[in-house]
Amino acid sequence: MERVGFCDHLCRLAHRAFSSNKIELDNTPKAKSVILIQMKRFATAIIVSLAVACAFAGPGKDKTKTPTTIKCAVTGGDVNIADATKNKMFTDYKGNRYFFCCNGCPQEFKKEPAKYSKAPHIKTPKSVKAAK
């Protein structure tokens, strides 16, 4: 039969709850100090492991992808973002980029931008914000 010492009553209860072995308890001061030292080492190891894991984890990656198509801010037609960007068929308004399906839409948007500001859009890319 194995003899085990516990630092307090709660540790003994926890051990009984998770152990199927019959254990004869050793309540001597030496056994209690050994168990306490082992528990402190275990707790320290857990804390150090968590700290290292957090240090190497770094910030989470943004898992949202930029869409490839979007609706025209004026007419609601589908617009390929890459093509519209290449052809400069967009405008930036209050930190957002709005795309257009044809040459007439940008002028319509510029007449009343607040009217169309709730249309589908993306955030203005950071490289453009820095250039301004």
C-alpha positions, 0 to 999 in steps of 0.5 A, a space after each residue: 500500500 502506498 503512503 501519501 501525505 497531503 498539505 491540507 484537507 482539500 488536497 486529500 479530498 481532491 486526491 480521493 475524488 480523482 484516485 481509485 487507489 486505496 492510500 494510507 495517509 501520512 500526516 507527518 510534518 516532513 511528508 506535508 512539507 515534501 508535498 507542499 514543495 512538489 505542489 509549488 513546483 508544479 504550480 510554478 511550472 504551469 505558470 512558466 509554461 503559460 507565460 512562454 506560450 503567451 509570449 510565443 503566441 503573439 497577436 492573433 491573425 486577422 482571419 477576415 478576408 477582403 472580398 473579391 467583389 462588392 456592390 456598386 455604391 450607386 447602382 448596386 451592381 456587382 463590381 470586381 474590386 481588383 479591376 475597379 482598383 486598377 481602373 481607379 473606379 473608386 473613391 475614399 470617403 470618411 475612411 471607407 472606400 466605395 467602388 463603382 461599376 461605370 464612369 457615371 457613378 463616381 460623379 453621382 456619388 460625389 454630388 451626395 456622398 452622405 446619401 451613398 455612405 451606407 452602401 457596401 464598402 471596405 476600409 480605406 487601405 492603410 497605405 493610402 491613408 499614410 500617403 495623404 
